[in-house]
Amino acid sequence: MLIVAGTGYVDPDHRAALLEGLVPSLRRVRTAPGCLEYVVAADPIEPDRVNIYERWESQTHLDAHLADVAQTAPPMPGVRSVEVMRYEISGVSPLQS
């Protein structure tokens, strides 16, 4: 399993429109093979920050998603920076047993 997580910074005046513009893409990606979770959300504390969180079954599924995004990504006005990292997960268990 892979987790992709990060942050983006956008002009605060553009954040709501950016997130609304991503809704069709988010709906589509969530139905993609191998996608377990896909979230881009406004940070509740920092008005210019968006939080990115994805979970994928495999690198193959993530690669297919990234190839699709390269061709279908909507315009993202006001985005100043994005930093996203990929984490390989070797095991999963409940936080409390």
Biopython code that builds the backbone (N, CA, C, O; Angstrom):
import numpy as np
from Bio.PDB.StructureBuilder import StructureBuilder

atoms = [
    (1, "MET", "N", (0.847, -1.170, 0.000)),
    (1, "MET", "CA", (0.000, 0.000, 0.000)),
    (1, "MET", "C", (0.893, 1.234, 0.000)),
    (1, "MET", "O", (1.979, 1.238, 0.580)),
    (2, "LEU", "N", (0.415, 2.271, -0.658)),
    (2, "LEU", "CA", (1.128, 3.546, -0.721)),
    (2, "LEU", "C", (0.242, 4.651, -0.161)),
    (2, "LEU", "O", (-0.972, 4.661, -0.367)),
    (3, "ILE", "N", (0.865, 5.571, 0.542)),
    (3, "ILE", "CA", (0.198, 6.798, 0.961)),
    (3, "ILE", "C", (0.914, 7.950, 0.274)),
    (3, "ILE", "O", (2.143, 8.016, 0.258)),
    (4, "VAL", "N", (0.137, 8.841, -0.285)),
    (4, "VAL", "CA", (0.643, 10.067, -0.893)),
    (4, "VAL", "C", (0.052, 11.193, -0.056)),
    (4, "VAL", "O", (-1.167, 11.299, 0.081)),
    (5, "ALA", "N", (0.917, 12.031, 0.503)),
    (5, "ALA", "CA", (0.426, 13.094, 1.380)),
    (5, "ALA", "C", (1.270, 14.342, 1.197)),
    (5, "ALA", "O", (2.464, 14.275, 0.904)),
    (6, "GLY", "N", (0.619, 15.477, 1.377)),
    (6, "GLY", "CA", (1.362, 16.715, 1.264)),
    (6, "GLY", "C", (0.491, 17.927, 1.497)),
    (6, "GLY", "O", (-0.633, 17.838, 1.990)),
    (7, "THR", "N", (1.051, 19.064, 1.126)),
    (7, "THR", "CA", (0.359, 20.333, 1.296)),
    (7, "THR", "C", (0.544, 21.188, 0.053)),
    (7, "THR", "O", (1.538, 21.086, -0.666)),
    (8, "GLY", "N", (-0.428, 22.015, -0.164)),
    (8, "GLY", "CA", (-0.342, 23.014, -1.211)),
    (8, "GLY", "C", (-0.667, 24.366, -0.609)),
    (8, "GLY", "O", (-1.428, 24.469, 0.353)),
    (9, "TYR", "N", (-0.085, 25.394, -1.186)),
    (9, "TYR", "CA", (-0.380, 26.755, -0.741)),
    (9, "TYR", "C", (-0.937, 27.534, -1.920)),
    (9, "TYR", "O", (-0.383, 27.526, -3.019)),
    (10, "VAL", "N", (-2.044, 28.205, -1.659)),
    (10, "VAL", "CA", (-2.789, 28.902, -2.696)),
    (10, "VAL", "C", (-3.187, 30.271, -2.161)),
    (10, "VAL", "O", (-3.335, 30.451, -0.952)),
    (11, "ASP", "N", (-3.358, 31.226, -3.049)),
    (11, "ASP", "CA", (-3.857, 32.525, -2.613)),
    (11, "ASP", "C", (-5.186, 32.300, -1.893)),
    (11, "ASP", "O", (-6.074, 31.656, -2.453)),
    (12, "PRO", "N", (-5.351, 32.811, -0.672)),
    (12, "PRO", "CA", (-6.579, 32.564, 0.084)),
    (12, "PRO", "C", (-7.852, 32.920, -0.680)),
    (12, "PRO", "O", (-8.878, 32.259, -0.514)),
    (13, "ASP", "N", (-7.795, 33.952, -1.512)),
    (13, "ASP", "CA", (-8.974, 34.352, -2.282)),
    (13, "ASP", "C", (-9.342, 33.340, -3.359)),
    (13, "ASP", "O", (-10.459, 33.377, -3.874)),
    (14, "HIS", "N", (-8.430, 32.438, -3.710)),
    (14, "HIS", "CA", (-8.683, 31.448, -4.750)),
    (14, "HIS", "C", (-8.967, 30.050, -4.202)),
    (14, "HIS", "O", (-9.359, 29.162, -4.960)),
    (15, "ARG", "N", (-8.775, 29.840, -2.893)),
    (15, "ARG", "CA", (-8.850, 28.482, -2.353)),
    (15, "ARG", "C", (-10.218, 27.832, -2.553)),
    (15, "ARG", "O", (-10.284, 26.692, -3.013)),
    (16, "ALA", "N", (-11.283, 28.505, -2.230)),
    (16, "ALA", "CA", (-12.616, 27.912, -2.355)),
    (16, "ALA", "C", (-12.913, 27.532, -3.806)),
    (16, "ALA", "O", (-13.430, 26.446, -4.066)),
    (17, "ALA", "N", (-12.592, 28.410, -4.743)),
    (17, "ALA", "CA", (-12.831, 28.119, -6.163)),
    (17, "ALA", "C", (-11.961, 26.962, -6.636)),
    (17, "ALA", "O", (-12.412, 26.120, -7.413)),
    (18, "LEU", "N", (-10.728, 26.920, -6.176)),
    (18, "LEU", "CA", (-9.839, 25.817, -6.539)),
    (18, "LEU", "C", (-10.421, 24.486, -6.076)),
    (18, "LEU", "O", (-10.501, 23.536, -6.855)),
    (19, "LEU", "N", (-10.825, 24.418, -4.815)),
    (19, "LEU", "CA", (-11.364, 23.165, -4.281)),
    (19, "LEU", "C", (-12.655, 22.767, -4.991)),
    (19, "LEU", "O", (-12.862, 21.590, -5.288)),
    (20, "GLU", "N", (-13.519, 23.736, -5.263)),
    (20, "GLU", "CA", (-14.756, 23.427, -5.981)),
    (20, "GLU", "C", (-14.452, 22.930, -7.390)),
    (20, "GLU", "O", (-15.115, 22.018, -7.885)),
    (21, "GLY", "N", (-13.452, 23.526, -8.036)),
    (21, "GLY", "CA", (-13.070, 23.095, -9.377)),
    (21, "GLY", "C", (-12.492, 21.691, -9.415)),
    (21, "GLY", "O", (-12.532, 21.031, -10.453)),
    (22, "LEU", "N", (-11.956, 21.229, -8.291)),
    (22, "LEU", "CA", (-11.383, 19.883, -8.228)),
    (22, "LEU", "C", (-12.420, 18.788, -7.983)),
    (22, "LEU", "O", (-12.115, 17.609, -8.160)),
    (23, "VAL", "N", (-13.634, 19.150, -7.583)),
    (23, "VAL", "CA", (-14.644, 18.147, -7.225)),
    (23, "VAL", "C", (-14.873, 17.112, -8.332)),
    (23, "VAL", "O", (-14.874, 15.919, -8.027)),
    (24, "PRO", "N", (-15.068, 17.496, -9.592)),
    (24, "PRO", "CA", (-15.267, 16.458, -10.618)),
    (24, "PRO", "C", (-14.083, 15.492, -10.715)),
    (24, "PRO", "O", (-14.279, 14.287, -10.875)),
    (25, "SER", "N", (-12.868, 16.008, -10.619)),
    (25, "SER", "CA", (-11.684, 15.144, -10.667)),
    (25, "SER", "C", (-11.629, 14.230, -9.452)),
    (25, "SER", "O", (-11.316, 13.046, -9.580)),
    (26, "LEU", "N", (-11.929, 14.766, -8.280)),
    (26, "LEU", "CA", (-11.917, 13.956, -7.061)),
    (26, "LEU", "C", (-12.916, 12.808, -7.166)),
    (26, "LEU", "O", (-12.603, 11.673, -6.809)),
    (27, "ARG", "N", (-14.119, 13.106, -7.655)),
    (27, "ARG", "CA", (-15.135, 12.046, -7.812)),
    (27, "ARG", "C", (-14.645, 10.954, -8.764)),
    (27, "ARG", "O", (-14.834, 9.766, -8.504)),
    (28, "ARG", "N", (-14.020, 11.360, -9.860)),
    (28, "ARG", "CA", (-13.543, 10.396, -10.852)),
    (28, "ARG", "C", (-12.405, 9.553, -10.290)),
    (28, "ARG", "O", (-12.408, 8.330, -10.427)),
    (29, "VAL", "N", (-11.431, 10.205, -9.656)),
    (29, "VAL", "CA", (-10.268, 9.478, -9.141)),
    (29, "VAL", "C", (-10.684, 8.487, -8.063)),
    (29, "VAL", "O", (-10.129, 7.391, -7.993)),
    (30, "ARG", "N", (-11.639, 8.846, -7.231)),
    (30, "ARG", "CA", (-12.066, 7.933, -6.161)),
    (30, "ARG", "C", (-12.646, 6.630, -6.691)),
    (30, "ARG", "O", (-12.722, 5.644, -5.958)),
    (31, "THR", "N", (-13.053, 6.613, -7.945)),
    (31, "THR", "CA", (-13.574, 5.374, -8.539)),
    (31, "THR", "C", (-12.514, 4.636, -9.348)),
    (31, "THR", "O", (-12.800, 3.579, -9.912)),
    (32, "ALA", "N", (-11.308, 5.166, -9.416)),
    (32, "ALA", "CA", (-10.229, 4.552, -10.203)),
    (32, "ALA", "C", (-9.783, 3.244, -9.553)),
    (32, "ALA", "O", (-9.798, 3.119, -8.329)),
    (33, "PRO", "N", (-9.389, 2.274, -10.370)),
    (33, "PRO", "CA", (-8.872, 1.025, -9.816)),
    (33, "PRO", "C", (-7.693, 1.296, -8.878)),
    (33, "PRO", "O", (-6.779, 2.049, -9.214)),
    (34, "GLY", "N", (-7.730, 0.678, -7.710)),
    (34, "GLY", "CA", (-6.635, 0.790, -6.761)),
    (34, "GLY", "C", (-6.669, 1.994, -5.849)),
    (34, "GLY", "O", (-5.850, 2.097, -4.937)),
    (35, "CYS", "N", (-7.609, 2.922, -6.075)),
    (35, "CYS", "CA", (-7.705, 4.101, -5.209)),
    (35, "CYS", "C", (-8.508, 3.740, -3.962)),
    (35, "CYS", "O", (-9.675, 3.361, -4.055)),
    (36, "LEU", "N", (-7.878, 3.858, -2.805)),
    (36, "LEU", "CA", (-8.540, 3.571, -1.538)),
    (36, "LEU", "C", (-9.064, 4.842, -0.877)),
    (36, "LEU", "O", (-10.104, 4.817, -0.218)),
    (37, "GLU", "N", (-8.355, 5.943, -1.049)),
    (37, "GLU", "CA", (-8.792, 7.248, -0.545)),
    (37, "GLU", "C", (-8.143, 8.340, -1.381)),
    (37, "GLU", "O", (-7.021, 8.185, -1.863)),
    (38, "TYR", "N", (-8.861, 9.448, -1.546)),
    (38, "TYR", "CA", (-8.325, 10.574, -2.314)),
    (38, "TYR", "C", (-8.994, 11.842, -1.799)),
    (38, "TYR", "O", (-10.189, 12.050, -2.012)),
    (39, "VAL", "N", (-8.229, 12.681, -1.126)),
    (39, "VAL", "CA", (-8.793, 13.872, -0.490)),
    (39, "VAL", "C", (-7.894, 15.080, -0.742)),
    (39, "VAL", "O", (-6.676, 15.004, -0.586)),
    (40, "VAL", "N", (-8.500, 16.176, -1.126)),
    (40, "VAL", "CA", (-7.845, 17.483, -1.146)),
    (40, "VAL", "C", (-8.798, 18.392, -0.378)),
    (40, "VAL", "O", (-9.937, 18.597, -0.798)),
    (41, "ALA", "N", (-8.331, 18.941, 0.755)),
    (41, "ALA", "CA", (-9.236, 19.667, 1.644)),
    (41, "ALA", "C", (-8.597, 20.942, 2.176)),
    (41, "ALA", "O", (-7.378, 21.038, 2.319)),
    (42, "ALA", "N", (-9.446, 21.911, 2.462)),
    (42, "ALA", "CA", (-8.994, 23.166, 3.061)),
    (42, "ALA", "C", (-8.488, 22.912, 4.474)),
    (42, "ALA", "O", (-9.114, 22.182, 5.242)),
    (43, "ASP", "N", (-7.366, 23.511, 4.812)),
    (43, "ASP", "CA", (-6.853, 23.430, 6.173)),
    (43, "ASP", "C", (-7.708, 24.326, 7.063)),
    (43, "ASP", "O", (-7.987, 25.464, 6.686)),
    (44, "PRO", "N", (-8.133, 23.850, 8.232)),
    (44, "PRO", "CA", (-9.015, 24.666, 9.077)),
    (44, "PRO", "C", (-8.315, 25.810, 9.809)),
    (44, "PRO", "O", (-8.982, 26.669, 10.384)),
    (45, "ILE", "N", (-6.981, 25.833, 9.795)),
    (45, "ILE", "CA", (-6.254, 26.864, 10.536)),
    (45, "ILE", "C", (-5.582, 27.869, 9.609)),
    (45, "ILE", "O", (-5.661, 29.076, 9.835)),
    (46, "GLU", "N", (-4.922, 27.376, 8.570)),
    (46, "GLU", "CA", (-4.189, 28.258, 7.658)),
    (46, "GLU", "C", (-5.053, 28.555, 6.425)),
    (46, "GLU", "O", (-5.394, 27.629, 5.690)),
    (47, "PRO", "N", (-5.415, 29.818, 6.180)),
    (47, "PRO", "CA", (-6.341, 30.148, 5.097)),
    (47, "PRO", "C", (-5.778, 29.951, 3.690)),
    (47, "PRO", "O", (-6.526, 29.983, 2.713)),
    (48, "ASP", "N", (-4.463, 29.749, 3.584)),
    (48, "ASP", "CA", (-3.868, 29.568, 2.258)),
    (48, "ASP", "C", (-3.404, 28.131, 2.007)),
    (48, "ASP", "O", (-2.759, 27.861, 0.994)),
    (49, "ARG", "N", (-3.722, 27.216, 2.910)),
    (49, "ARG", "CA", (-3.208, 25.842, 2.815)),
    (49, "ARG", "C", (-4.301, 24.851, 2.441)),
    (49, "ARG", "O", (-5.436, 24.950, 2.909)),
    (50, "VAL", "N", (-3.941, 23.890, 1.587)),
    (50, "VAL", "CA", (-4.790, 22.730, 1.317)),
    (50, "VAL", "C", (-3.985, 21.483, 1.674)),
    (50, "VAL", "O", (-2.772, 21.430, 1.466)),
    (51, "ASN", "N", (-4.676, 20.491, 2.210)),
    (51, "ASN", "CA", (-4.051, 19.236, 2.604)),
    (51, "ASN", "C", (-4.417, 18.159, 1.599)),
    (51, "ASN", "O", (-5.565, 18.053, 1.169)),
    (52, "ILE", "N", (-3.423, 17.364, 1.233)),
    (52, "ILE", "CA", (-3.585, 16.329, 0.212)),
    (52, "ILE", "C", (-3.321, 14.979, 0.864)),
    (52, "ILE", "O", (-2.308, 14.795, 1.539)),
    (53, "TYR", "N", (-4.240, 14.031, 0.658)),
    (53, "TYR", "CA", (-4.070, 12.687, 1.216)),
    (53, "TYR", "C", (-4.646, 11.673, 0.234)),
    (53, "TYR", "O", (-5.794, 11.781, -0.196)),
    (54, "GLU", "N", (-3.826, 10.695, -0.106)),
    (54, "GLU", "CA", (-4.253, 9.623, -1.006)),
    (54, "GLU", "C", (-3.758, 8.291, -0.452)),
    (54, "GLU", "O", (-2.710, 8.231, 0.192)),
    (55, "ARG", "N", (-4.518, 7.221, -0.707)),
    (55, "ARG", "CA", (-4.060, 5.856, -0.414)),
    (55, "ARG", "C", (-4.299, 5.015, -1.654)),
    (55, "ARG", "O", (-5.384, 5.037, -2.235)),
    (56, "TRP", "N", (-3.267, 4.269, -2.054)),
    (56, "TRP", "CA", (-3.323, 3.449, -3.259)),
    (56, "TRP", "C", (-2.921, 2.016, -2.938)),
    (56, "TRP", "O", (-2.064, 1.781, -2.086)),
    (57, "GLU", "N", (-3.543, 1.060, -3.622)),
    (57, "GLU", "CA", (-3.226, -0.353, -3.415)),
    (57, "GLU", "C", (-1.806, -0.692, -3.842)),
    (57, "GLU", "O", (-1.144, -1.511, -3.206)),
    (58, "SER", "N", (-1.328, -0.058, -4.930)),
    (58, "SER", "CA", (-0.010, -0.429, -5.458)),
    (58, "SER", "C", (0.601, 0.720, -6.255)),
    (58, "SER", "O", (-0.070, 1.694, -6.596)),
    (59, "GLN", "N", (1.887, 0.577, -6.540)),
    (59, "GLN", "CA", (2.578, 1.557, -7.376)),
    (59, "GLN", "C", (1.996, 1.562, -8.787)),
    (59, "GLN", "O", (1.914, 2.612, -9.424)),
    (60, "THR", "N", (1.597, 0.402, -9.269)),
    (60, "THR", "CA", (0.989, 0.312, -10.603)),
    (60, "THR", "C", (-0.268, 1.168, -10.677)),
    (60, "THR", "O", (-0.477, 1.881, -11.659)),
    (61, "HIS", "N", (-1.107, 1.103, -9.641)),
    (61, "HIS", "CA", (-2.326, 1.915, -9.617)),
    (61, "HIS", "C", (-1.990, 3.403, -9.535)),
    (61, "HIS", "O", (-2.608, 4.220, -10.218)),
    (62, "LEU", "N", (-1.020, 3.748, -8.707)),
    (62, "LEU", "CA", (-0.619, 5.154, -8.596)),
    (62, "LEU", "C", (-0.045, 5.658, -9.915)),
    (62, "LEU", "O", (-0.347, 6.776, -10.335)),
    (63, "ASP", "N", (0.777, 4.846, -10.570)),
    (63, "ASP", "CA", (1.350, 5.246, -11.864)),
    (63, "ASP", "C", (0.254, 5.524, -12.892)),
    (63, "ASP", "O", (0.334, 6.496, -13.643)),
    (64, "ALA", "N", (-0.766, 4.669, -12.923)),
    (64, "ALA", "CA", (-1.881, 4.873, -13.860)),
    (64, "ALA", "C", (-2.595, 6.187, -13.545)),
    (64, "ALA", "O", (-2.954, 6.935, -14.455)),
    (65, "HIS", "N", (-2.797, 6.461, -12.277)),
    (65, "HIS", "CA", (-3.430, 7.719, -11.866)),
    (65, "HIS", "C", (-2.586, 8.920, -12.298)),
    (65, "HIS", "O", (-3.111, 9.886, -12.852)),
    (66, "LEU", "N", (-1.280, 8.856, -12.045)),
    (66, "LEU", "CA", (-0.401, 9.974, -12.404)),
    (66, "LEU", "C", (-0.369, 10.209, -13.909)),
    (66, "LEU", "O", (-0.304, 11.355, -14.353)),
    (67, "ALA", "N", (-0.413, 9.139, -14.696)),
    (67, "ALA", "CA", (-0.461, 9.285, -16.152)),
    (67, "ALA", "C", (-1.755, 9.974, -16.570)),
    (67, "ALA", "O", (-1.753, 10.816, -17.469)),
    (68, "ASP", "N", (-2.858, 9.617, -15.920)),
    (68, "ASP", "CA", (-4.149, 10.234, -16.226)),
    (68, "ASP", "C", (-4.145, 11.712, -15.828)),
    (68, "ASP", "O", (-4.616, 12.562, -16.584)),
    (69, "VAL", "N", (-3.618, 12.013, -14.651)),
    (69, "VAL", "CA", (-3.582, 13.403, -14.167)),
    (69, "VAL", "C", (-2.771, 14.283, -15.110)),
    (69, "VAL", "O", (-3.124, 15.440, -15.340)),
    (70, "ALA", "N", (-1.698, 13.744, -15.650)),
    (70, "ALA", "CA", (-0.858, 14.522, -16.568)),
    (70, "ALA", "C", (-1.651, 14.987, -17.784)),
    (70, "ALA", "O", (-1.328, 16.014, -18.381)),
    (71, "GLN", "N", (-2.689, 14.235, -18.155)),
    (71, "GLN", "CA", (-3.487, 14.577, -19.335)),
    (71, "GLN", "C", (-4.772, 15.318, -19.001)),
    (71, "GLN", "O", (-5.293, 16.047, -19.845)),
    (72, "THR", "N", (-5.301, 15.148, -17.782)),
    (72, "THR", "CA", (-6.641, 15.657, -17.486)),
    (72, "THR", "C", (-6.709, 16.674, -16.357)),
    (72, "THR", "O", (-7.803, 17.114, -16.004)),
    (73, "ALA", "N", (-5.583, 17.060, -15.781)),
    (73, "ALA", "CA", (-5.615, 17.977, -14.631)),
    (73, "ALA", "C", (-6.258, 19.306, -15.012)),
    (73, "ALA", "O", (-5.912, 19.901, -16.033)),
    (74, "PRO", "N", (-7.201, 19.770, -14.182)),
    (74, "PRO", "CA", (-7.817, 21.069, -14.461)),
    (74, "PRO", "C", (-6.839, 22.196, -14.140)),
    (74, "PRO", "O", (-5.868, 21.982, -13.413)),
    (75, "PRO", "N", (-7.084, 23.392, -14.675)),
    (75, "PRO", "CA", (-6.236, 24.532, -14.321)),
    (75, "PRO", "C", (-6.346, 24.809, -12.818)),
    (75, "PRO", "O", (-7.398, 24.588, -12.216)),
    (76, "MET", "N", (-5.271, 25.286, -12.227)),
    (76, "MET", "CA", (-5.264, 25.553, -10.790)),
    (76, "MET", "C", (-4.772, 26.970, -10.521)),
    (76, "MET", "O", (-3.625, 27.171, -10.122)),
    (77, "PRO", "N", (-5.658, 27.964, -10.744)),
    (77, "PRO", "CA", (-5.252, 29.357, -10.534)),
    (77, "PRO", "C", (-4.976, 29.634, -9.061)),
    (77, "PRO", "O", (-5.645, 29.101, -8.176)),
    (78, "GLY", "N", (-3.988, 30.468, -8.821)),
    (78, "GLY", "CA", (-3.686, 30.889, -7.463)),
    (78, "GLY", "C", (-2.783, 29.965, -6.679)),
    (78, "GLY", "O", (-2.410, 30.284, -5.550)),
    (79, "VAL", "N", (-2.415, 28.806, -7.255)),
    (79, "VAL", "CA", (-1.545, 27.876, -6.538)),
    (79, "VAL", "C", (-0.131, 28.441, -6.515)),
    (79, "VAL", "O", (0.440, 28.761, -7.558)),
    (80, "ARG", "N", (0.423, 28.559, -5.318)),
    (80, "ARG", "CA", (1.774, 29.098, -5.161)),
    (80, "ARG", "C", (2.815, 27.996, -5.056)),
    (80, "ARG", "O", (3.915, 28.128, -5.592)),
    (81, "SER", "N", (2.480, 26.915, -4.373)),
    (81, "SER", "CA", (3.435, 25.812, -4.231)),
    (81, "SER", "C", (2.702, 24.547, -3.807)),
    (81, "SER", "O", (1.626, 24.595, -3.211)),
    (82, "VAL", "N", (3.320, 23.408, -4.133)),
    (82, "VAL", "CA", (2.784, 22.104, -3.736)),
    (82, "VAL", "C", (3.967, 21.216, -3.387)),
    (82, "VAL", "O", (4.946, 21.149, -4.132)),
    (83, "GLU", "N", (3.874, 20.539, -2.260)),
    (83, "GLU", "CA", (4.880, 19.552, -1.883)),
    (83, "GLU", "C", (4.154, 18.281, -1.466)),
    (83, "GLU", "O", (3.395, 18.271, -0.497)),
    (84, "VAL", "N", (4.399, 17.217, -2.209)),
    (84, "VAL", "CA", (3.723, 15.945, -1.972)),
    (84, "VAL", "C", (4.778, 14.849, -1.906)),
    (84, "VAL", "O", (5.716, 14.820, -2.703)),
    (85, "MET", "N", (4.607, 13.949, -0.945)),
    (85, "MET", "CA", (5.546, 12.840, -0.756)),
    (85, "MET", "C", (4.804, 11.506, -0.866)),
    (85, "MET", "O", (3.606, 11.422, -0.595)),
    (86, "ARG", "N", (5.544, 10.462, -1.270)),
    (86, "ARG", "CA", (5.006, 9.110, -1.390)),
    (86, "ARG", "C", (5.616, 8.255, -0.294)),
    (86, "ARG", "O", (6.830, 8.261, -0.086)),
    (87, "TYR", "N", (4.756, 7.514, 0.408)),
    (87, "TYR", "CA", (5.200, 6.652, 1.502)),
    (87, "TYR", "C", (4.796, 5.214, 1.206)),
    (87, "TYR", "O", (3.637, 4.949, 0.885)),
    (88, "GLU", "N", (5.738, 4.288, 1.309)),
    (88, "GLU", "CA", (5.445, 2.867, 1.151)),
    (88, "GLU", "C", (5.091, 2.302, 2.520)),
    (88, "GLU", "O", (5.834, 2.479, 3.486)),
    (89, "ILE", "N", (3.959, 1.626, 2.595)),
    (89, "ILE", "CA", (3.460, 1.097, 3.860)),
    (89, "ILE", "C", (3.631, -0.420, 3.866)),
    (89, "ILE", "O", (3.162, -1.107, 2.959)),
    (90, "SER", "N", (4.300, -0.935, 4.886)),
    (90, "SER", "CA", (4.547, -2.376, 4.950)),
    (90, "SER", "C", (3.540, -3.107, 5.829)),
    (90, "SER", "O", (3.443, -4.332, 5.758)),
    (91, "GLY", "N", (2.797, -2.393, 6.646)),
    (91, "GLY", "CA", (1.809, -3.041, 7.497)),
    (91, "GLY", "C", (0.803, -2.037, 8.010)),
    (91, "GLY", "O", (1.083, -0.841, 8.097)),
    (92, "VAL", "N", (-0.373, -2.535, 8.350)),
    (92, "VAL", "CA", (-1.450, -1.688, 8.842)),
    (92, "VAL", "C", (-2.121, -2.401, 10.010)),
    (92, "VAL", "O", (-2.363, -3.607, 9.951)),
    (93, "SER", "N", (-2.420, -1.652, 11.071)),
    (93, "SER", "CA", (-3.167, -2.203, 12.204)),
    (93, "SER", "C", (-3.943, -1.072, 12.859)),
    (93, "SER", "O", (-3.588, 0.096, 12.701)),
    (94, "PRO", "N", (-4.998, -1.405, 13.592)),
    (94, "PRO", "CA", (-5.760, -0.365, 14.281)),
    (94, "PRO", "C", (-4.875, 0.392, 15.266)),
    (94, "PRO", "O", (-3.944, -0.179, 15.835)),
    (95, "LEU", "N", (-5.162, 1.661, 15.463)),
    (95, "LEU", "CA", (-4.395, 2.481, 16.386)),
    (95, "LEU", "C", (-4.542, 1.958, 17.810)),
    (95, "LEU", "O", (-3.572, 1.911, 18.568)),
    (96, "GLN", "N", (-5.751, 1.571, 18.163)),
    (96, "GLN", "CA", (-5.999, 0.988, 19.486)),
    (96, "GLN", "C", (-6.613, -0.387, 19.305)),
    (96, "GLN", "O", (-7.467, -0.588, 18.441)),
    (97, "SER", "N", (-6.177, -1.327, 20.117)),
    (97, "SER", "CA", (-6.744, -2.681, 19.984)),
    (97, "SER", "C", (-7.693, -3.007, 21.101)),
    (97, "SER", "O", (-8.252, -4.102, 21.136)),
]
sb = StructureBuilder()
sb.init_structure("model")
sb.init_model(0)
sb.init_chain("A")
sb.init_seg("    ")
for serial, (resi, resn, name, xyz) in enumerate(atoms, 1):
    if name == "N":
        sb.init_residue(resn, " ", resi, " ")
    sb.init_atom(name, np.array(xyz, "f"), 0.0, 1.0, " ", f" {name:<3s}", serial, name[0])
structure = sb.get_structure()
